[in-house]
Amino acid sequence: MHADVTTAYLRWALVRAALARGWWLATALYLVVVANLSPSQLVLIGVFQGLTVVVAEVPAGVLADAASRRLALVVSHVVMGAGMAMTGFVTAYPLLVVSQCLWGLGWAMASGADVAWITDELDRSDLIDRVLTAQGRFDLIGTAVGIIVFGALAWTMSLSVAIVVAGVSMVGLGLAVVARWPESRRGPDILGGPRAASVAVLRRGLAVARADRMIGLILASTLLVNGGAEGFGRLFERRLIGLGVPAAPDPIVWFAALALVAAALGATTLLFVEARIAGAGVAKRTYVAACGIGTVGLVVFSQAPNAGSAVAGALLVKGIAFPTVRITGTILVNRRTPSEARATVHSLLSLSENAGEIVCGLALAGIASATSSAVTLMASAGLVAVAGVVASAARDDRREGPPLGWDRHKPPAS
């Protein structure tokens, strides 16, 4: 049973990553080449999408905990796939905003529900850390597959065709695959109906986050890391082009190749981590070490005299640091969260990611406008370094289950 559930989950993770990453590869070009959006419109689309995720994140996690994780995932695929497919049919800016916000809403619906589902279905604390690490590896493999498959589809057919095929496939993945998953866990049996259950779950999730020092520090570190990642992500292509990416073949070939190398490096790194993650204190030490590697990579990238050395720094960041931080942060939070509020707490983790991108991103944008890309990237490195220091203050004692009393019929006092 455990092997069947794990196999289904990892295969799903690979396919979903391939569809999402392949869709974005085509969409990023479509918005510029076909829809002809201005730089300000591109930035605003990202803001609208991010705000949608922030607003929907915690309610989506509460729904998954109070009702059904499987149902939340199915709805996520339908909403996300609809937004993805819609993108390929429209070019008007307001409609493109709607399509991107639908994608963000669908992504928020799945956030936390996937980890909560596999954790409860496995019900094996000795297996789940390795499975979550393997998920990160399969996500990166799926990223490589998506870049190749949908890049080829966009090249041979059109950007619109690649976008629509990815969206329709995402809907199909939810309805044909995820809808058939087993779900042994029932929602909390709380007096007062669905609304009372939702309120109780939300209060429980917030209480866990407040009471557990490890979770609180990882939430803070996540905000800082994703703030640094936002600065790196926004300036990545501009920095490399400014340093002199070869004109032939087309720059998209170079960036696609770099993405594939980063994905392969990340998958190899996570395979190494997966074999060791169960050891005492390994998850926290790995998290802190990854922050250190990310800091070094960002410094190298920001100060690189040429494109070659900048690529070396970028691979440290994209291939080792950020994938490892994301997975080990998820593991550290998952270990210490009770089943009743697991999706909600993971939604808080995702909320920290998006809040960091918005808050720190705005601050870094101000730095960029007043100084230079190199200074902004050094500020990003500073954020990642501070995140590592914050995480190092936590104690990884592998405690699992609720740190507070949980009465299923009476919500805890907030």
C-alpha positions, 0 to 999 in steps of 0.5 A, a space after each residue: 500500500 505504501 509503495 503504491 501511494 508513494 509511486 502514484 504521488 511521485 509520478 503525479 509530482 513529475 507530470 504536474 511539474 512538467 505541465 506547469 513549467 512547460 506552460 510557463 516557458 511558452 507563456 513567458 514568451 507569449 506575453 511578450 511576443 504575441 500579446 505584446 505586453 509592456 514591462 509595466 504590464 508584465 510586472 503588474 500581472 505578477 503582482 496580481 497573481 501574487 496577491 491572488 495567491 496570498 489572499 487564497 492561501 490560508 482559506 484554501 489550506 483550511 478548506 483542505 483540512 476541514 473537508 478533503 485534501 483530495 477534493 482540494 487538489 482536484 479543484 486546484 487542477 481544474 481551476 489552474 488548468 482553466 486559467 492556463 488554457 485560457 491564456 492561449 486564447 486571449 491577448 487582451 490585457 484584462 483577460 490575461 490578468 484573469 487567466 493568471 489570477 486563475 492560475 494563482 488561485 488553483 496553485 493556492 488550492 493545492 498548496 499544503 494539501 498535497 503534502 498533507 495528503 501523502 503524509 496522512 496516507 503514508 502514516 509513517 514518520 520514518 518514510 515521509 521525509 524521504 518521500 518529500 525529498 524525492 518529490 522535490 527531485 521529481 519536480 526538477 525532473 518534471 521541469 526538465 521534461 516540460 521544458 523539452 516537450 513543450 518547448 518542442 511543441 511551441 517550436 513545431 506548432 505555436 506558442 498558443 497550442 503549447 499553452 492550451 495543451 498544457 492547460 487541458 492536460 492539467 485539468 485531465 490530470 486532476 479529473 483522471 488521476 487525482 480524483 481516483 486517489 484514496 483518502 483514508 482521513 476524514 475531516 475533523 468531527 467538530 460540533 457546529 458543522 463545516 463553518 465551525 470546523 473551518 474556524 477551529 482548523 484555522 485557529 489550530 493552525 495559527 496556534 501551532 505556528 505561534 507555539 512552536 519555535 521551529 515552525 515560527 523561525 522557518 516561516 521567518 526564514 522562508 520569507 527572507 529566502 524568497 525575498 532574496 530569490 525574488 531579486 535574483 529571479 527578476 534580474 537573472 536574465 538581464 544580468 546574464 545578457 548584460 555580461 554577454 550571452 552568445 548571440 548564436 544560437 538564440 538566447 532562449 536556447 542558452 537559457 533553456 540549457 541552463 535551466 536543464 543543467 540547474 534541474 539536473 544538478 538540483 535532482 542530484 543534490 536532492 538524491 544525496 539529501 534524500 539518503 541522509 535526511 532521516 538523521 538527527 539534526 540533518 534537516 536543519 543543518 542542511 537548511 542552514 548549509 543551503 542558505 550559505 551556499 545560496 549566499 555565496 552563489 548570489 555574491 559570485 553572480 552579482 560580482 561576476 566579471 563575465 557570463 561564465 562565472 555568473 553562470 557558476 554562481 547561478 547554478 549554486 543558487 538555482 541548482 543547489 541552494 533554493 531547491 534544498 531550502 524549499 524541501 528541507 523547510 517543508 520537512 521541518 514544518 511537516 514533522 511538527 504539525 498535527 494532522 488536523 491542521 497540516 494543510 493550514 500550516 503548510 499554507 502559512 509556509 507558502 504564504 510566507 514565500 509569497 509575502 517575502 516575494 512581495 514585501 522584500 521584492 518591493 524593497 529590492 525594486 527600490 534599491 535597484 532603481 536607486 543603485 544598480 543590479 549588482 548592489 540589488 543582488 548583494 542585498 538579495 544575498 544578505 537576505 538569504 544569509 540572514 535567513 540561514 542565521 535565523 534558521 540556525 537558532 531553531 532546535 531540530 528535535 524531530 518532535 512530531 504531532 501537536 505541541 498543544 492539546 487538541 480537543 476535536 469538539 472544542 477549538 483551542 483558545 486563540 
